[in-house]
Amino acid sequence: MLDFARQYASIRGEILEAITRVCDSQAFILGPAVEAFERSAAAACSTSFAVGCASGTDALWLALAGAGIGNSTGNGSVGDAVLTTPFSFFASASSILRAGARPVFADIDPRTFNLSPESAVEVLRGPAGEQIRAILPVHLYGQSADFDALTQMALPRGLLLLEDAAQAFGATWQGRATGSLGVAAAFSFYPTKNLAAMGDAGLVTTSDSKIAARMRSLRTHGMTRRYYHDEIGWNARMDAIQAAVLEVKLRYLGAWTEKRRERAAKYDEWFRGAALASSGSTAHGIVLPWTDPRAEHVFHQYVIRAPRRDALREHLTQAGIGSEIYYPVPLHLQDALADLGYRPGDFPHAEVAAREVLALPIYPELRDGEQQAVVEAIRAFYA
């Protein structure tokens, strides 16, 4: 599914030099290396500020709490709710709960897998609408959510727009970088991400100086002066070694992203050439990823819809080909979130996606022969 060693081999010397500089400095938590990466990341996202933190999950919580959502820090309203998608990694919902707010779900767009603006409008008009203070779309698999439609529904209602951009560093919407579309945005640098740390790390971007200052305080237990705590925060600090690694990798990200797009285009071409691609329904073959013409997709994942998905995955495993299901159970049906009161059938597009999606190997160093082996194995399964 991924070969970390290939990328590492190409930049090994630079990575080791960067780590050595941190070791020589003896500044291991926050400090100059983190500040340097924050400046580079803010510039890459076209924002005024970036706040490094310990993980993408921490980044989501910091974005919410920094914007005043929830009451986990002693601020915000006890009745806050945040509208988001049920088809995402668990942290999209758990971070809302951690912030002291309640997740409210709307269904997804079946083409992009992102939050459906039409479904979101229905929820906002429903009984939960009065408690919703923010919308948290997820740029799933590396493609931005429809920020035109989301902005049109949020602004008249006075709702905050935040971004779960954990999978989408470098993506754009209408030429604007993800991370700059909402009042704050959360990124993850988990090792499988397109911009990957060598461990856990995250980042929040914003152009609001007050939100940035609050997030910097919250990530260090609510301190603005050492050992003077203004509110209840958390230990969400970024390690300097991770920042140094990310600073090196960020310089290559543009080229790596282009290679991901090239790999995605090759999959499209070869699947169509093998007569495997369907126009939109798994009744007639696999459904290839769809890119909104207003978006630039970074293909953190290349995700197809597949008939008999689980059997296909087992076939690929037997052929020595990695794959993954992102995600097999929608959030509204997770046992840990049963208290939210949702039932099977509430979000049919998300539930169908959970039964059909399959992520195939995609990374900049993937080779033509390896991709062709993937396509051939899938062709053989359906033949």
Phi, psi and omega per residue, in radians:
M1 nan -0.678 3.093
L2 -2.541 2.566 3.023
D3 -2.205 1.632 -3.109
F4 -1.115 -0.529 -3.017
A5 -1.110 -0.569 -3.100
R6 -1.144 -0.810 3.127
Q7 -1.147 -0.768 -3.126
Y8 -1.045 -0.707 -3.122
A9 -1.060 -0.577 -3.076
S10 -1.306 -0.364 -3.092
I11 -2.285 0.356 -3.034
R12 -0.969 -0.812 -3.104
G13 -1.058 -0.770 3.141
E14 -1.145 -0.696 3.125
I15 -1.096 -0.832 -3.106
L16 -1.148 -0.644 3.070
E17 -1.097 -0.745 -3.134
A18 -1.118 -0.753 3.113
I19 -1.135 -0.696 3.129
T20 -1.074 -0.689 3.119
R21 -1.074 -0.696 3.103
V22 -1.153 -0.771 3.139
C23 -1.079 -0.710 3.116
D24 -1.157 -0.587 -3.118
S25 -1.284 -0.471 -3.069
Q26 1.099 0.347 3.055
A27 -1.864 1.705 -2.938
F28 -1.750 -0.372 -3.111
I29 -2.114 2.185 -3.021
L30 0.937 -2.475 3.093
G31 1.465 -2.933 -2.997
P32 -1.054 -0.674 -3.119
A33 -1.133 -0.714 3.118
V34 -1.185 -0.755 3.132
E35 -1.067 -0.690 3.126
A36 -1.132 -0.762 3.114
F37 -1.153 -0.685 3.113
E38 -1.020 -0.733 3.124
R39 -1.127 -0.764 -3.136
S40 -1.140 -0.715 -3.126
A41 -1.188 -0.708 3.099
A42 -1.060 -0.752 3.114
A43 -1.098 -0.739 -3.138
A44 -1.110 -0.551 -3.114
C45 -1.675 0.024 -3.132
S46 1.018 0.734 3.067
T47 -2.101 2.875 -3.130
S48 -1.401 -0.495 -3.035
F49 -2.416 2.626 2.969
A50 -2.442 2.436 -3.085
V51 -2.165 1.920 3.126
G52 -1.287 2.536 -3.125
C53 -2.583 -3.065 -2.923
A54 -1.436 -0.362 -3.099
S55 -2.881 2.923 3.042
G56 -1.131 -0.570 3.089
T57 -1.137 -0.778 3.046
D58 -1.057 -0.654 -3.140
A59 -1.091 -0.722 3.106
L60 -1.100 -0.798 3.123
W61 -1.095 -0.763 3.135
L62 -1.081 -0.708 3.124
A63 -1.073 -0.793 -3.134
L64 -1.167 -0.906 -3.101
A65 -1.162 -0.677 3.127
G66 -1.099 -0.549 3.115
A67 -1.502 0.032 3.072
G68 1.492 0.338 3.127
I69 -1.545 2.353 3.079
G70 1.455 -3.004 -3.060
N71 -2.362 0.301 -3.070
S72 -1.182 -0.350 -3.141
T73 -1.810 0.165 -3.104
G74 1.531 0.085 3.095
N75 -2.138 3.040 -3.136
G76 1.354 3.084 -3.071
S77 -1.699 2.473 3.126
V78 -1.102 -0.507 -3.073
G79 -1.598 0.190 -3.102
D80 -1.065 2.455 2.987
A81 -2.262 2.666 -3.137
V82 -2.224 2.207 3.134
L83 -1.476 2.243 -3.141
T84 -2.618 -3.040 -3.090
T85 -1.654 2.558 3.044
P86 -1.494 -0.057 -3.077
F87 -1.971 1.488 -3.062
S88 -2.884 3.076 3.006
F89 -1.176 2.647 -3.019
F90 -0.970 -0.557 -3.074
A91 -1.092 -0.427 3.112
S92 -1.034 -0.637 3.112
A93 -1.587 -0.751 -3.056
S94 -1.134 -0.535 3.112
S95 -1.198 -0.577 3.058
I96 -1.121 -0.778 3.102
L97 -1.124 -0.722 3.123
R98 -1.073 -0.551 3.105
A99 -1.345 -0.087 3.131
G100 1.560 0.303 3.108
A101 -2.004 -3.127 -3.097
R102 -2.089 2.249 3.063
P103 -1.309 2.360 3.027
V104 -2.139 2.280 -3.015
F105 -1.795 2.666 2.927
A106 -2.332 2.766 -3.032
D107 -1.274 3.027 -3.077
I108 -1.805 2.830 2.937
D109 -1.358 2.123 -3.046
P110 -1.180 -0.292 3.126
R111 -1.435 -0.785 -3.067
T112 -1.714 -0.298 -3.045
F113 1.256 0.047 3.121
N114 -1.534 2.933 3.124
L115 -0.901 2.265 3.127
S116 -1.428 2.087 3.088
P117 -1.029 -0.645 3.140
E118 -1.127 -0.777 3.097
S119 -1.146 -0.658 3.132
A120 -1.098 -0.706 3.120
V121 -1.080 -0.726 3.126
E122 -1.058 -0.727 3.139
V123 -1.171 -0.721 -3.139
L124 -1.103 -0.515 3.124
R125 -1.462 -0.176 -3.092
G126 -1.533 -2.995 -3.056
P127 -1.115 -0.443 3.140
A128 -1.435 -0.184 -3.017
G129 -1.056 -0.592 -3.075
E130 -1.189 -0.451 -3.121
Q131 -1.560 -0.213 -3.060
I132 -1.319 2.169 3.129
R133 -1.923 -0.276 -3.081
A134 -2.640 2.755 3.025
I135 -2.075 2.285 -3.135
L136 -2.117 1.475 3.035
P137 -1.293 2.708 3.094
V138 -1.958 2.245 3.063
H139 -1.462 1.351 -2.924
L140 -1.235 2.418 3.072
Y141 1.151 0.025 3.115
G142 1.932 0.195 3.109
Q143 -2.077 2.279 -3.108
S144 -1.085 2.505 2.945
A145 -1.166 2.903 -3.099
D146 -1.307 1.555 -3.048
F147 -1.341 -0.320 3.033
D148 -1.119 -0.927 -3.112
A149 -1.164 -0.682 -3.129
L150 -1.156 -0.671 3.112
T151 -1.154 -0.701 -3.139
Q152 -1.094 -0.559 3.135
M153 -1.520 -0.479 -3.059
A154 -1.407 -0.791 -3.013
L155 -1.048 -0.842 -3.133
P156 -1.104 -0.414 -3.115
R157 -1.660 -0.027 -3.141
G158 1.212 0.507 -3.111
L159 -1.599 2.537 3.037
L160 -1.406 2.472 3.043
L161 -1.908 2.079 3.083
L162 -1.995 2.863 -3.135
E163 -2.157 2.225 2.856
D164 -1.619 1.626 -3.086
A165 -1.826 0.480 -3.032
A166 -0.972 -0.537 -3.066
Q167 -1.890 0.237 -2.883
A168 -2.373 0.568 3.079
F169 -1.150 2.186 -3.137
G170 1.705 -0.171 3.085
A171 -1.314 2.822 3.111
T172 -2.383 2.785 3.003
W173 -2.291 2.097 -3.106
Q174 0.901 0.675 3.110
G175 1.427 -0.078 3.122
R176 -1.722 2.416 -3.074
A177 -1.242 2.436 2.931
T178 -1.047 2.526 -3.004
G179 1.797 -0.379 3.128
S180 -1.975 0.040 -3.026
L181 -1.459 -0.619 -3.132
G182 -1.874 -3.064 3.122
V183 -1.241 -0.413 3.049
A184 -2.769 2.689 -3.109
A185 -2.461 2.512 -3.111
A186 -1.941 2.326 3.084
F187 -2.093 2.629 3.019
S188 -2.022 2.482 3.054
F189 -2.077 0.521 3.030
Y190 -0.894 2.574 -2.985
P191 -0.975 -0.368 3.116
T192 -1.496 -0.102 -3.077
K193 -1.271 2.870 -3.136
N194 -1.178 -0.532 2.907
L195 -1.969 1.894 -2.864
A196 -2.094 2.326 2.978
A197 -1.410 3.094 3.037
M198 -1.830 0.891 -3.043
G199 2.708 -2.751 3.124
D200 -1.593 2.483 3.052
A201 -2.949 2.733 3.116
G202 -2.604 3.103 -3.087
L203 -2.739 2.530 2.985
V204 -2.106 2.367 3.074
T205 -1.997 2.609 3.084
T206 -2.882 2.787 2.999
S207 -1.988 0.200 3.099
D208 -1.718 2.007 -3.056
S209 -1.118 -0.596 -3.136
K210 -1.213 -0.735 3.102
I211 -1.118 -0.738 3.136
A212 -1.059 -0.794 -3.124
A213 -1.110 -0.687 -3.131
R214 -1.195 -0.677 3.125
M215 -1.145 -0.665 3.107
R216 -1.111 -0.628 3.085
S217 -1.229 -0.803 -3.087
L218 -1.088 -0.589 -3.109
R219 -1.255 -0.213 3.114
T220 -2.145 0.913 3.050
H221 1.050 0.560 3.072
G222 1.265 0.457 -3.129
M223 -1.718 2.330 2.870
T224 -1.890 -0.383 2.955
R225 -2.178 2.518 -3.050
R226 -1.009 2.138 3.122
Y227 1.214 0.238 2.975
Y228 -2.000 1.953 -2.985
H229 -1.813 2.022 -3.100
D230 -1.464 -0.455 3.106
E231 -2.767 3.079 -3.131
I232 -1.441 1.978 3.071
G233 -1.941 -2.466 -3.103
W234 -2.778 2.875 3.005
N235 -1.535 1.696 -3.102
A236 -2.240 0.626 -3.023
R237 -1.409 2.613 3.097
M238 -1.528 2.429 3.034
D239 -1.302 2.450 -3.122
A240 -1.131 -0.626 3.133
I241 -1.100 -0.714 3.103
Q242 -1.120 -0.696 3.108
A243 -1.088 -0.723 -3.140
A244 -1.118 -0.723 3.098
V245 -1.109 -0.781 -3.116
L246 -1.154 -0.614 3.101
E247 -1.069 -0.718 3.081
V248 -1.140 -0.867 -3.056
K249 -1.150 -0.564 -3.122
L250 -1.043 -0.532 -3.141
R251 -1.171 -0.401 -3.116
Y252 -1.761 -0.114 -2.947
L253 -1.068 -0.692 -3.135
G254 -1.024 -0.804 3.135
A255 -1.171 -0.716 3.125
W256 -1.103 -0.665 3.141
T257 -1.127 -0.723 3.106
E258 -1.070 -0.673 3.108
K259 -1.165 -0.642 3.064
R260 -1.081 -0.756 3.128
R261 -1.115 -0.676 3.087
E262 -1.100 -0.722 3.123
R263 -1.122 -0.725 3.107
A264 -1.094 -0.710 3.130
A265 -1.130 -0.648 3.104
K266 -1.141 -0.755 3.067
Y267 -0.985 -0.862 -3.134
D268 -0.946 -0.859 -3.097
E269 -1.080 -0.805 -3.047
W270 -1.304 -0.592 3.071
F271 -1.162 -0.702 3.109
R272 -1.184 -0.695 3.118
G273 -1.105 -0.498 3.107
A274 -1.543 0.110 3.134
A275 1.018 0.633 3.137
L276 -1.736 -0.312 -2.966
A277 -1.481 2.367 3.080
S278 -1.765 2.755 -3.136
S279 -1.366 -0.133 3.135
G280 2.826 -0.057 -3.123
S281 -2.325 2.405 3.104
T282 -1.250 -0.056 3.068
A283 -1.172 -0.353 -3.053
H284 -2.156 0.243 3.122
G285 2.423 -2.981 3.117
I286 -1.399 2.597 3.116
V287 -1.806 2.120 -3.105
L288 -1.395 2.766 3.101
P289 -1.033 2.518 3.114
W290 -1.994 2.284 3.109
T291 -1.866 2.175 3.053
D292 -1.099 2.273 -3.107
P293 -1.074 -0.271 3.090
R294 -1.497 -0.102 -3.042
A295 -1.999 2.681 2.905
E296 -1.925 1.999 -3.056
H297 -1.498 2.345 3.090
V298 -1.697 -0.066 3.094
F299 0.867 0.904 2.901
H300 -0.944 -0.653 2.999
Q301 -2.322 2.584 2.970
Y302 -1.883 1.882 -2.953
V303 -2.064 2.109 3.047
I304 -1.759 2.824 2.848
R305 -1.724 2.322 -3.010
A306 -2.298 2.277 2.968
P307 -1.174 2.513 -3.084
R308 0.901 0.855 -3.011
R309 -0.953 -0.825 -3.059
D310 -1.154 -0.666 3.097
A311 -1.186 -0.673 3.081
L312 -1.083 -0.740 -3.122
R313 -1.114 -0.705 3.108
E314 -1.114 -0.684 3.089
H315 -1.068 -0.766 3.122
L316 -1.131 -0.701 3.113
T317 -1.048 -0.769 3.127
Q318 -1.125 -0.470 3.113
A319 -1.521 0.073 3.134
G320 1.350 0.433 -3.109
I321 -1.959 2.179 -3.136
G322 -1.334 2.613 3.035
S323 -2.725 2.960 3.141
E324 -2.656 2.705 3.109
I325 -1.915 1.935 3.068
Y326 -2.041 1.509 0.345
Y327 -2.522 2.524 -3.013
P328 -1.344 -0.356 -3.141
V329 -2.304 2.077 3.099
P330 -1.091 2.707 -3.044
L331 -1.064 -0.609 -3.077
H332 -1.221 -0.213 3.114
L333 -1.918 0.137 3.074
Q334 -1.274 2.393 -3.121
D335 -0.997 -0.669 -3.086
A336 -1.154 -0.321 -3.118
L337 -1.948 0.337 -3.100
A338 -1.065 -0.515 -3.121
D339 -1.138 -0.267 3.104
L340 -1.236 -0.315 2.998
G341 1.571 0.216 3.136
Y342 -1.449 2.778 -3.094
R343 -2.327 2.788 3.022
P344 -0.962 2.405 -3.108
G345 1.694 -0.209 -3.117
D346 -1.156 -0.621 -3.107
F347 -2.313 1.407 -2.972
P348 -1.085 -0.632 -3.127
H349 -1.154 -0.704 3.099
A350 -1.138 -0.674 -3.099
E351 -1.223 -0.670 3.072
V352 -1.159 -0.742 3.121
A353 -1.016 -0.726 -3.133
A354 -1.083 -0.455 3.126
R355 -1.517 -0.289 -2.973
E356 -2.033 -0.427 -2.969
V357 -1.281 2.542 3.056
L358 -2.592 2.147 3.111
A359 -1.562 2.268 -3.134
L360 -1.812 2.814 -3.131
P361 -0.999 2.248 3.009
I362 -2.682 2.155 3.042
Y363 -2.848 2.788 -2.977
P364 -1.004 -0.549 -3.048
E365 -1.597 0.075 3.097
L366 -1.075 2.507 -3.049
R367 -1.823 2.701 -3.133
D368 -0.932 -0.834 -3.096
G369 -1.067 -0.620 3.122
E370 -1.203 -0.729 3.094
Q371 -1.133 -0.727 3.125
Q372 -1.097 -0.592 3.082
A373 -1.135 -0.652 3.087
V374 -1.094 -0.860 -3.114
V375 -1.090 -0.748 -3.132
E376 -1.132 -0.695 3.117
A377 -1.113 -0.687 3.119
I378 -1.209 -0.718 3.097
R379 -1.044 -0.767 -3.127
A380 -1.105 -0.668 3.132
F381 -1.080 -0.827 -3.094
Y382 -1.353 -0.421 3.057
A383 -1.141 nan nan
